[in-house]
Amino acid sequence: MTNNKITILGIGNLLYSDEGVGIHALPLIEEQLSSFENVDIVEGATDGIKLLGLVEDSDYLIIIDAVNAGKEAGTIIQLVGDEIPAYCGIKMSIHQLGFQEVLLAAKMRETYPKQIVLFGIQPASLELGIQLSPTVQVQLPELVKRVVQQIQTWREAQ
């Protein structure tokens, strides 16, 4: 997979506790993948449509975000390809409408990545605060493990 670009995109808002899980996970993932080539780790924050170029330039894309799927707090959610709402689906987070538009635009322009996987955690708290809730914090190692496994799966398939 040496010629294929993998992007890991953490999105979220660090000011609203668990809404920032996608950003909080990135340093831990970077530690695990420091020797991997062609893997970009990007903090997307709440940039929405500004992320279109990044999505279009990726062959493989992992999105990490807080996901409101109506599950028990701390539950890790994995969505693949068309399971990820592209436009009219469920609102997965407070900034998600902007990112849904990014995915739709990339599809319409036929510049969609070969594969997309979203890893999310059901938030326990979206209150004002810069720390993750203990319920979500304890799940970060498992989330990181799953992201790294996905990268390894893609690399081995090539």
ABEGO torsion letter per residue (X at the ends): XAABBBBBBBBEBAABEAAAAAAAAAAAAAAAAAABBGBBBBBAEAAEAAAAAAAAABABBBBBBBBBAGBBBGBBBBBBEAABBAAABBBABAAAAAAAAAAAAAAAAGABBABBBBBBBBBABABBEABBBAAAAAAAAAAAAAAAAAAAAAAAAX
